[in-house]
Amino acid sequence: MPSPKAVALTAWTVTFLYVVGQHVLWKREMKRRNPEGLPYAPGPKQWPFIGSLLDMPRSRSALTYIKWKERYGPLAWAVTTGTPYLIVNDYEMMKELFEKRGNIYLNRPVQHIMVAEIGINKGTPLTQYGPIWRQHRRFLNRALMAPIVKRDYSPVMRNKTLVFLKTLLDRPDDFLIENK
């Protein structure tokens, strides 16, 4: 039977090696995501493992992002549990990034294995750019053309607009809360 000191030393050694291994894997991932080592946009402070999770808005995200624009500028970088987010708070910069250079950012994030196993990655929002995505886009373009939308969805849109305007007249102070 090993002594308690030997067991404790082994446990600390295994823990230390695990932490070092995780750090090496994290450094590799950061190098893969940013091979040139360029600085990221400013943003809320990041903590180990959770990133900026504590600063991410749980409601009224638009108001939080407006505050971030005043604090960090038109671009804010936040990472939550390993998922990076770039918040663009300027219309001209958004046009530059997404219209002029949009083909760089065209793909969606790769989904976890469980999502792929369930099969919900086959829907248009989660489809990676390629032949299937182009087929979905062609179908949606035909289904959502202006004359078809006007013909098929006008009554629904009219009713929803009336409900929205009535709510706005009844409770104008709750406008931002109602429209998340």
Salt bridges, closest charged atoms under 4 A:
GLU29 OE2 - ARG32 NH2 2.56
GLU29 OE2 - ARG33 NE 3.04
GLU96 OE1 - LYS100 NZ 3.64
GLU96 OE2 - ARG101 NE 3.35
ASP152 OD1 - ARG151 NE 2.81
ASP170 OD2 - LYS166 NZ 2.93
GLU178 OE2 - ARG171 NH2 3.37
